[in-house]
Amino acid sequence: MKISVRNRLFQLAAIAAAGIAAWFFWQTYKQNGLPQGFAGGNGRVESSEINIAAKTAGRISEILVNEGDFITAGEILARMDTAVLDAQFREATAQLDRAVIGVDTAKAQVKQRLAELDAAKAVVLQRKAELDAAQKQAERTRELVDKGTTSQQTLDEDIARYEGAKAAVSAAEAQVAGAEAAIGYAESQVVAAESSVEAARATLQRIEADIDDSVLKSPRDGRVQYRVAQPGEVLTAGGVVLNMVDLKDVYMTFFLPTEEAGQVAIGSEARIVLDAAPQYVIPARVSLVSDVAQFTPKTVETAVERQKLMFRIKARVNQDVLKDHIEHVKTGLPGMAYVRLNPSLPWPADLQPHLPE
């Protein structure tokens, strides 16, 4: 019995070793089997992640999507509770209405003060006419007194009327100045009332924006990756509700040694082959060639050491491919990325683009 168990263990170990050897042989074949002018490296499919977060603090009212759901740009993903914002909106609306009425009232005050100014100016003209008449009467009376045909008392009375008329003119002119000052104050009240209207409108717009932002929408086409929070939870400002991946920005990051990385240009054609679906060849283009090596060299480098440096390369899947096969995109899958170092060379037959129907 012990011998058979031991033999069984040896058989399993041999099978595992054979499998590992076959895997390394396949990787070596895929890498070293490339013709001259091509290079490749292994990596994983990645895409940009986006956090769908609440702009302001509040309670989650509902979440309309689940993990793994495909979503489109502009689609409503979740809603925050807006009871407080709705109350603030109504309050701001009432303040705006009151401010608008205040503008009308201030303008009516300006009209009233203008009418008062016209009336004051008319009184000035009247008082000046009365002053002119009193002056002429006093002069005539003075001539009669000099001739002895009237009494000094009459002259004194005419002079008193003249002085009274002069004082009345000064009082009327003071009323004009007061009316003009009142107009300036009334006009300043109009400006203040109009400023109140603009402030109320700005407050209303801000609250409207907060209410709109309480409806969380997808910024791009993609897929929900995680539900970070659940309905009923209270979040702080910026609290994350969902995490999504942008399926229009899919790429594979891999590494090449110095000699090969130096020949890769931005925009060069690339190919991606996934381990899970080796029958398909996905067209891509190089979108990044790192300008910094991933391994820090020693202070004194030799030519051999420089050849060991590895540079990060990013191959981005073509947009038209993503658009037509967005439901097949899965991030995290391992595979191989290949680049063409010499643009004049044709791609090998097994690296020609081949996509699912």
Number of C-alpha atoms within 10 A of each C-alpha: 6 7 8 9 10 10 12 12 12 12 12 11 12 12 12 12 12 12 12 12 12 12 12 12 12 13 15 11 11 15 18 13 12 13 11 11 16 22 22 21 20 21 20 19 23 21 21 14 16 18 18 22 21 25 18 16 15 21 20 21 17 16 19 10 17 14 14 13 13 17 22 17 11 12 16 16 20 22 22 27 19 18 12 10 16 15 12 16 19 13 14 20 16 13 19 21 13 15 22 17 15 19 20 14 15 21 18 14 19 21 14 15 22 17 14 19 21 14 15 22 18 14 19 21 14 16 22 19 14 18 21 15 15 21 19 13 16 21 15 14 22 20 13 16 16 12 9 10 10 14 13 15 10 15 20 14 13 21 19 14 19 21 15 16 22 19 14 19 21 15 16 22 19 14 19 21 15 16 22 18 14 19 21 14 16 22 18 14 19 21 15 16 22 19 14 19 21 15 16 22 18 14 19 20 14 13 19 16 11 17 20 14 16 24 19 21 19 22 16 17 20 26 25 24 18 15 17 14 16 14 16 14 13 16 19 13 12 13 18 17 24 25 18 26 24 20 27 21 17 21 25 27 20 21 22 21 17 15 14 19 21 13 15 22 17 13 14 18 21 27 25 30 21 19 14 10 11 11 14 19 20 21 24 26 21 24 18 17 20 14 11 11 17 12 11 9 13 9 6 6 9 10 7 8 11 16 12 15 19 21 21 17 23 21 28 26 23 18 16 11 14 17 12 11 14 17 13 9 17 14 16 12 15 16 19 22 30 25 27 23 20 13 14 8 12 11 18 10 7 10 18 14 15 13 12 11 5
